[in-house]
Amino acid sequence: MTRQEIAEIKKLLTPKRCSITRICGCYVDGEKNKKTELKQAFLTLPEEEMFKYFEILRKTLSGSIGKNLLTLEFPLACEQTGGTQDFLLRLRDSKLKDDILLEEFYDRIIDSYEYVGNYLILIVHDAYDVPGRTLDGIDMEDASDEVYEYILACICPVELSKPGLCYNAAENTFQNRIRDWVVGLPDTGFLFPAFNDRGSDIHSALYYSKDPEERKDVFANRLLGCPLPLSAGSQKETFQTLVEETLGEDCEFETVKNIHDALNEMAAQHKDEPQPLMLDKNEMKHILADSGVSDRRLEQFDKNYDETAGEATSLYAGNVMNARTFEVKTPDVVIKVNPERTDLIETKVVNGRECLVISLGGNVVVNGITVRSKGAESEEDYLT
């Protein structure tokens, strides 16, 4: 799913646009026992409760694509009768009114979700009358030709509120606050089916994880039947390993800087595209070649890529590069530079030692004190 498609569904989770038909839930304790369940028409909820649920549900559609939000495709085996996708379809089509299916859904989560403590399983059903859209992006509310019917589920930790003092207005005194069990924002969730090309895609689901590095892989595989791609951190490590192994002894400062600049340029050209920028094996090889990597080194690239990332693996550009800064780090010094001004940094051999040279110009501020660089003749020669 694209950012625009996720945002379109997220806008439904507001009082003005809400069309959620039903909300169900199951409270599970630390021993994996079902403590209580809820089943209710969503629009009958008190307004204050409704707003709290909106906050939770909207969080399940928040974060960065490729990190917190992953579009997963169901393997063909999962789409057979009795498969995970088939089960989710039946659950959606029941509009959450089939108690047997709901109990099975809760049981599947309890059996596969690894969590120490209490948590709340929430699931809602919605039917969105998708408005038509003109070529210039204007919605036509009275020109709909599809209804997007979906379920949105999430798992929220339930924890005791912190101890403390509170003010009792009735008695006009301060006293010990009663600790309550409070539902937190979701750790994990999913949207099924995915909303691709502004319509239902029953072959995909959108998966949410609060922590990109703690994504509950076993849970996703058992409940959805979909293996998760490499985490954001793993993708970054894979990219770094791939560059280091391919370049070997030729892994020099200028070459790595060129790779960073090439990735930045690609990201800038792609920034208005709805889909995130992905890097497959061929694109990576092209970037290395354009960055000055020798043909001798590139001959080893394909083998290194297959062994390090996997032949069919693509990496999110946003996971392997930092578009906000260019960082040079040694054991004792860390230098961060505007990624668009890497031209200010170069290496030179001074007195037989390789040194990092930074061009100064403009205001120079050291510990908050503006200093004057040697040889500066005017204010233009200061550096910030």
Secondary structure as a PSIPRED ss2 file (coil, helix, strand):
# PSIPRED VFORMAT (PSIPRED V4.0)

   1 M C   1.000  0.000  0.000
   2 T C   1.000  0.000  0.000
   3 R H   0.000  1.000  0.000
   4 Q H   0.000  1.000  0.000
   5 E H   0.000  1.000  0.000
   6 I H   0.000  1.000  0.000
   7 A H   0.000  1.000  0.000
   8 E H   0.000  1.000  0.000
   9 I H   0.000  1.000  0.000
  10 K H   0.000  1.000  0.000
  11 K C   1.000  0.000  0.000
  12 L C   1.000  0.000  0.000
  13 L C   1.000  0.000  0.000
  14 T C   1.000  0.000  0.000
  15 P C   1.000  0.000  0.000
  16 K C   1.000  0.000  0.000
  17 R C   1.000  0.000  0.000
  18 C C   1.000  0.000  0.000
  19 S C   1.000  0.000  0.000
  20 I E   0.000  0.000  1.000
  21 T E   0.000  0.000  1.000
  22 R E   0.000  0.000  1.000
  23 I E   0.000  0.000  1.000
  24 C E   0.000  0.000  1.000
  25 G E   0.000  0.000  1.000
  26 C E   0.000  0.000  1.000
  27 Y E   0.000  0.000  1.000
  28 V E   0.000  0.000  1.000
  29 D C   1.000  0.000  0.000
  30 G C   1.000  0.000  0.000
  31 E C   1.000  0.000  0.000
  32 K C   1.000  0.000  0.000
  33 N C   1.000  0.000  0.000
  34 K E   0.000  0.000  1.000
  35 K E   0.000  0.000  1.000
  36 T E   0.000  0.000  1.000
  37 E E   0.000  0.000  1.000
  38 L E   0.000  0.000  1.000
  39 K E   0.000  0.000  1.000
  40 Q E   0.000  0.000  1.000
  41 A E   0.000  0.000  1.000
  42 F H   0.000  1.000  0.000
  43 L H   0.000  1.000  0.000
  44 T H   0.000  1.000  0.000
  45 L C   1.000  0.000  0.000
  46 P C   1.000  0.000  0.000
  47 E H   0.000  1.000  0.000
  48 E H   0.000  1.000  0.000
  49 E H   0.000  1.000  0.000
  50 M H   0.000  1.000  0.000
  51 F H   0.000  1.000  0.000
  52 K H   0.000  1.000  0.000
  53 Y H   0.000  1.000  0.000
  54 F H   0.000  1.000  0.000
  55 E H   0.000  1.000  0.000
  56 I H   0.000  1.000  0.000
  57 L H   0.000  1.000  0.000
  58 R H   0.000  1.000  0.000
  59 K H   0.000  1.000  0.000
  60 T C   1.000  0.000  0.000
  61 L C   1.000  0.000  0.000
  62 S C   1.000  0.000  0.000
  63 G C   1.000  0.000  0.000
  64 S C   1.000  0.000  0.000
  65 I E   0.000  0.000  1.000
  66 G C   1.000  0.000  0.000
  67 K C   1.000  0.000  0.000
  68 N C   1.000  0.000  0.000
  69 L E   0.000  0.000  1.000
  70 L E   0.000  0.000  1.000
  71 T E   0.000  0.000  1.000
  72 L E   0.000  0.000  1.000
  73 E E   0.000  0.000  1.000
  74 F C   1.000  0.000  0.000
  75 P C   1.000  0.000  0.000
  76 L H   0.000  1.000  0.000
  77 A H   0.000  1.000  0.000
  78 C H   0.000  1.000  0.000
  79 E H   0.000  1.000  0.000
  80 Q C   1.000  0.000  0.000
  81 T C   1.000  0.000  0.000
  82 G C   1.000  0.000  0.000
  83 G C   1.000  0.000  0.000
  84 T H   0.000  1.000  0.000
  85 Q H   0.000  1.000  0.000
  86 D H   0.000  1.000  0.000
  87 F H   0.000  1.000  0.000
  88 L H   0.000  1.000  0.000
  89 L H   0.000  1.000  0.000
  90 R H   0.000  1.000  0.000
  91 L H   0.000  1.000  0.000
  92 R H   0.000  1.000  0.000
  93 D H   0.000  1.000  0.000
  94 S C   1.000  0.000  0.000
  95 K C   1.000  0.000  0.000
  96 L C   1.000  0.000  0.000
  97 K C   1.000  0.000  0.000
  98 D C   1.000  0.000  0.000
  99 D H   0.000  1.000  0.000
 100 I H   0.000  1.000  0.000
 101 L H   0.000  1.000  0.000
 102 L H   0.000  1.000  0.000
 103 E H   0.000  1.000  0.000
 104 E H   0.000  1.000  0.000
 105 F H   0.000  1.000  0.000
 106 Y H   0.000  1.000  0.000
 107 D H   0.000  1.000  0.000
 108 R H   0.000  1.000  0.000
 109 I H   0.000  1.000  0.000
 110 I H   0.000  1.000  0.000
 111 D H   0.000  1.000  0.000
 112 S H   0.000  1.000  0.000
 113 Y C   1.000  0.000  0.000
 114 E C   1.000  0.000  0.000
 115 Y C   1.000  0.000  0.000
 116 V C   1.000  0.000  0.000
 117 G C   1.000  0.000  0.000
 118 N E   0.000  0.000  1.000
 119 Y E   0.000  0.000  1.000
 120 L E   0.000  0.000  1.000
 121 I E   0.000  0.000  1.000
 122 L E   0.000  0.000  1.000
 123 I E   0.000  0.000  1.000
 124 V E   0.000  0.000  1.000
 125 H E   0.000  0.000  1.000
 126 D E   0.000  0.000  1.000
 127 A E   0.000  0.000  1.000
 128 Y E   0.000  0.000  1.000
 129 D E   0.000  0.000  1.000
 130 V E   0.000  0.000  1.000
 131 P E   0.000  0.000  1.000
 132 G E   0.000  0.000  1.000
 133 R E   0.000  0.000  1.000
 134 T C   1.000  0.000  0.000
 135 L C   1.000  0.000  0.000
 136 D C   1.000  0.000  0.000
 137 G C   1.000  0.000  0.000
 138 I C   1.000  0.000  0.000
 139 D E   0.000  0.000  1.000
 140 M E   0.000  0.000  1.000
 141 E E   0.000  0.000  1.000
 142 D E   0.000  0.000  1.000
 143 A E   0.000  0.000  1.000
 144 S E   0.000  0.000  1.000
 145 D E   0.000  0.000  1.000
 146 E E   0.000  0.000  1.000
 147 V E   0.000  0.000  1.000
 148 Y E   0.000  0.000  1.000
 149 E E   0.000  0.000  1.000
 150 Y E   0.000  0.000  1.000
 151 I E   0.000  0.000  1.000
 152 L E   0.000  0.000  1.000
 153 A E   0.000  0.000  1.000
 154 C E   0.000  0.000  1.000
 155 I E   0.000  0.000  1.000
 156 C E   0.000  0.000  1.000
 157 P E   0.000  0.000  1.000
 158 V E   0.000  0.000  1.000
 159 E E   0.000  0.000  1.000
 160 L E   0.000  0.000  1.000
 161 S C   1.000  0.000  0.000
 162 K C   1.000  0.000  0.000
 163 P C   1.000  0.000  0.000
 164 G C   1.000  0.000  0.000
 165 L E   0.000  0.000  1.000
 166 C E   0.000  0.000  1.000
 167 Y E   0.000  0.000  1.000
 168 N E   0.000  0.000  1.000
 169 A C   1.000  0.000  0.000
 170 A C   1.000  0.000  0.000
 171 E C   1.000  0.000  0.000
 172 N C   1.000  0.000  0.000
 173 T E   0.000  0.000  1.000
 174 F E   0.000  0.000  1.000
 175 Q E   0.000  0.000  1.000
 176 N E   0.000  0.000  1.000
 177 R C   1.000  0.000  0.000
 178 I C   1.000  0.000  0.000
 179 R C   1.000  0.000  0.000
 180 D C   1.000  0.000  0.000
 181 W E   0.000  0.000  1.000
 182 V E   0.000  0.000  1.000
 183 V E   0.000  0.000  1.000
 184 G C   1.000  0.000  0.000
 185 L C   1.000  0.000  0.000
 186 P C   1.000  0.000  0.000
 187 D C   1.000  0.000  0.000
 188 T E   0.000  0.000  1.000
 189 G E   0.000  0.000  1.000
 190 F E   0.000  0.000  1.000
 191 L E   0.000  0.000  1.000
 192 F E   0.000  0.000  1.000
 193 P C   1.000  0.000  0.000
 194 A E   0.000  0.000  1.000
 195 F E   0.000  0.000  1.000
 196 N E   0.000  0.000  1.000
 197 D C   1.000  0.000  0.000
 198 R C   1.000  0.000  0.000
 199 G E   0.000  0.000  1.000
 200 S E   0.000  0.000  1.000
 201 D E   0.000  0.000  1.000
 202 I C   1.000  0.000  0.000
 203 H C   1.000  0.000  0.000
 204 S E   0.000  0.000  1.000
 205 A E   0.000  0.000  1.000
 206 L E   0.000  0.000  1.000
 207 Y E   0.000  0.000  1.000
 208 Y E   0.000  0.000  1.000
 209 S E   0.000  0.000  1.000
 210 K C   1.000  0.000  0.000
 211 D C   1.000  0.000  0.000
 212 P C   1.000  0.000  0.000
 213 E C   1.000  0.000  0.000
 214 E C   1.000  0.000  0.000
 215 R C   1.000  0.000  0.000
 216 K C   1.000  0.000  0.000
 217 D H   0.000  1.000  0.000
 218 V H   0.000  1.000  0.000
 219 F H   0.000  1.000  0.000
 220 A H   0.000  1.000  0.000
 221 N H   0.000  1.000  0.000
 222 R H   0.000  1.000  0.000
 223 L H   0.000  1.000  0.000
 224 L C   1.000  0.000  0.000
 225 G C   1.000  0.000  0.000
 226 C C   1.000  0.000  0.000
 227 P C   1.000  0.000  0.000
 228 L C   1.000  0.000  0.000
 229 P C   1.000  0.000  0.000
 230 L C   1.000  0.000  0.000
 231 S C   1.000  0.000  0.000
 232 A H   0.000  1.000  0.000
 233 G H   0.000  1.000  0.000
 234 S H   0.000  1.000  0.000
 235 Q H   0.000  1.000  0.000
 236 K H   0.000  1.000  0.000
 237 E H   0.000  1.000  0.000
 238 T H   0.000  1.000  0.000
 239 F H   0.000  1.000  0.000
 240 Q H   0.000  1.000  0.000
 241 T H   0.000  1.000  0.000
 242 L H   0.000  1.000  0.000
 243 V H   0.000  1.000  0.000
 244 E H   0.000  1.000  0.000
 245 E H   0.000  1.000  0.000
 246 T H   0.000  1.000  0.000
 247 L H   0.000  1.000  0.000
 248 G H   0.000  1.000  0.000
 249 E H   0.000  1.000  0.000
 250 D H   0.000  1.000  0.000
 251 C C   1.000  0.000  0.000
 252 E C   1.000  0.000  0.000
 253 F H   0.000  1.000  0.000
 254 E H   0.000  1.000  0.000
 255 T H   0.000  1.000  0.000
 256 V H   0.000  1.000  0.000
 257 K H   0.000  1.000  0.000
 258 N H   0.000  1.000  0.000
 259 I H   0.000  1.000  0.000
 260 H H   0.000  1.000  0.000
 261 D H   0.000  1.000  0.000
 262 A H   0.000  1.000  0.000
 263 L H   0.000  1.000  0.000
 264 N H   0.000  1.000  0.000
 265 E H   0.000  1.000  0.000
 266 M H   0.000  1.000  0.000
 267 A H   0.000  1.000  0.000
 268 A H   0.000  1.000  0.000
 269 Q H   0.000  1.000  0.000
 270 H H   0.000  1.000  0.000
 271 K C   1.000  0.000  0.000
 272 D C   1.000  0.000  0.000
 273 E C   1.000  0.000  0.000
 274 P C   1.000  0.000  0.000
 275 Q C   1.000  0.000  0.000
 276 P C   1.000  0.000  0.000
 277 L C   1.000  0.000  0.000
 278 M E   0.000  0.000  1.000
 279 L E   0.000  0.000  1.000
 280 D C   1.000  0.000  0.000
 281 K H   0.000  1.000  0.000
 282 N H   0.000  1.000  0.000
 283 E H   0.000  1.000  0.000
 284 M H   0.000  1.000  0.000
 285 K H   0.000  1.000  0.000
 286 H H   0.000  1.000  0.000
 287 I H   0.000  1.000  0.000
 288 L H   0.000  1.000  0.000
 289 A H   0.000  1.000  0.000
 290 D H   0.000  1.000  0.000
 291 S C   1.000  0.000  0.000
 292 G C   1.000  0.000  0.000
 293 V C   1.000  0.000  0.000
 294 S C   1.000  0.000  0.000
 295 D H   0.000  1.000  0.000
 296 R H   0.000  1.000  0.000
 297 R H   0.000  1.000  0.000
 298 L H   0.000  1.000  0.000
 299 E C   1.000  0.000  0.000
 300 Q C   1.000  0.000  0.000
 301 F H   0.000  1.000  0.000
 302 D H   0.000  1.000  0.000
 303 K H   0.000  1.000  0.000
 304 N H   0.000  1.000  0.000
 305 Y H   0.000  1.000  0.000
 306 D H   0.000  1.000  0.000
 307 E H   0.000  1.000  0.000
 308 T H   0.000  1.000  0.000
 309 A C   1.000  0.000  0.000
 310 G C   1.000  0.000  0.000
 311 E C   1.000  0.000  0.000
 312 A C   1.000  0.000  0.000
 313 T C   1.000  0.000  0.000
 314 S C   1.000  0.000  0.000
 315 L E   0.000  0.000  1.000
 316 Y E   0.000  0.000  1.000
 317 A H   0.000  1.000  0.000
 318 G H   0.000  1.000  0.000
 319 N H   0.000  1.000  0.000
 320 V H   0.000  1.000  0.000
 321 M C   1.000  0.000  0.000
 322 N C   1.000  0.000  0.000
 323 A C   1.000  0.000  0.000
 324 R C   1.000  0.000  0.000
 325 T C   1.000  0.000  0.000
 326 F E   0.000  0.000  1.000
 327 E E   0.000  0.000  1.000
 328 V E   0.000  0.000  1.000
 329 K E   0.000  0.000  1.000
 330 T C   1.000  0.000  0.000
 331 P C   1.000  0.000  0.000
 332 D C   1.000  0.000  0.000
 333 V C   1.000  0.000  0.000
 334 V E   0.000  0.000  1.000
 335 I E   0.000  0.000  1.000
 336 K E   0.000  0.000  1.000
 337 V E   0.000  0.000  1.000
 338 N C   1.000  0.000  0.000
 339 P H   0.000  1.000  0.000
 340 E H   0.000  1.000  0.000
 341 R H   0.000  1.000  0.000
 342 T H   0.000  1.000  0.000
 343 D H   0.000  1.000  0.000
 344 L H   0.000  1.000  0.000
 345 I E   0.000  0.000  1.000
 346 E E   0.000  0.000  1.000
 347 T E   0.000  0.000  1.000
 348 K E   0.000  0.000  1.000
 349 V E   0.000  0.000  1.000
 350 V E   0.000  0.000  1.000
 351 N C   1.000  0.000  0.000
 352 G C   1.000  0.000  0.000
 353 R E   0.000  0.000  1.000
 354 E E   0.000  0.000  1.000
 355 C E   0.000  0.000  1.000
 356 L E   0.000  0.000  1.000
 357 V E   0.000  0.000  1.000
 358 I E   0.000  0.000  1.000
 359 S C   1.000  0.000  0.000
 360 L C   1.000  0.000  0.000
 361 G C   1.000  0.000  0.000
 362 G C   1.000  0.000  0.000
 363 N C   1.000  0.000  0.000
 364 V E   0.000  0.000  1.000
 365 V E   0.000  0.000  1.000
 366 V E   0.000  0.000  1.000
 367 N C   1.000  0.000  0.000
 368 G C   1.000  0.000  0.000
 369 I E   0.000  0.000  1.000
 370 T E   0.000  0.000  1.000
 371 V E   0.000  0.000  1.000
 372 R C   1.000  0.000  0.000
 373 S C   1.000  0.000  0.000
 374 K C   1.000  0.000  0.000
 375 G C   1.000  0.000  0.000
 376 A C   1.000  0.000  0.000
 377 E C   1.000  0.000  0.000
 378 S C   1.000  0.000  0.000
 379 E H   0.000  1.000  0.000
 380 E H   0.000  1.000  0.000
 381 D H   0.000  1.000  0.000
 382 Y C   1.000  0.000  0.000
 383 L C   1.000  0.000  0.000
 384 T C   1.000  0.000  0.000
